[in-house]
Amino acid sequence: MLMYDSFHRKINYLRISVTDRCNFRCIYCMPEEGVKSIPHQQILRYEEIIDFVKVAVNFGIDKVRITGGEPLVRKGIISFIEMLSNIEGITDLSLTTNGYFLFEMAESIKKAGISRINISLDTINPEKFYSITRGGDVNVVIKGILKAKELGFNPIKINAVKSIQSDKEIEELKQFAKQYNLELRFIQLMNLKEGIFSKVEGGEGGSCELCNRLRLTADGYLMPCLFSNIKYNIREYGYEKAIQLAVQNKPACGKNNQSRHFYNIGG
């Protein structure tokens, strides 16, 4: 079964946020003091997500991306990836991470079924990285990226938020990506509340006319658009109904989102 929304876009891509927790406090994502985490009992169990994905696949979803927060901080994530990779019908399974745990987990992630990854990296300048992430060590992230490269992840995409670094830092990032054959994509600084977003440089993100995505939050809300308040609780509506409603009511183009933040949607 194939799903098309009311604007004739084929919906086949599901982004799954498995947690709202993160080990970084990036200046464009979280306040310095952090945020109040979603209560544990509200977080979807892995078994619930797997059951939902099986239904979504029957509706035409064949591309799945695991996101957070930072997905690698959730316990049992490797087993969850294995369960996802074994679902017949998923042809593209990927992961977005800040890269901090990649060095120690990359091999397990690869064996579990992930072949391509997106890594958030705004600068390779250690001092600037520390400032942006409020405490992160860029050398640990780079070590993880090189480990992923060694293991044969392909492609490895680098997501960088533009306008928070100098021209020199942007050029250093470009040279780093070129040296290791990484796909570099620049994302303009966005604001959910004010509805500020633009197309991704080097990618298809932000192109509303091409959007084929649904987003499942860690606490069970299915969202048809990042910049919209529309959402359906899959526990309340049931999996099939939530999917049908999300597709039917997917807007032509988002305006703003007053109810959620990047860290608890999954980007």
Buried (B, 14 or more C-beta within 10 A) or exposed (E): EEBEBEEEBEBBBBBBBBBBBBBBBBBBBBEEEEBEBBEEEEBBEBEBBBBBBBBBBEBBBBBBBBBBBBBBBBEEBBEBBBBBBEBEEBEEBBBBBBBBBBBEBBBBBBEBBBBBBBBBBBBBBEEBBBBBBBEBEBEBBBBBBBBBBEBEBEEBBBBBBBEBBEEEBBEBBBEBBEEBEBBBBBBBEBEBEEBEBEBBBBBEBBEBEEBBBBBBBBBBBBBBBBBBBBBBEBBEBBBBEBBBBBBEBBBEBBEBBEBBBBBBBBB
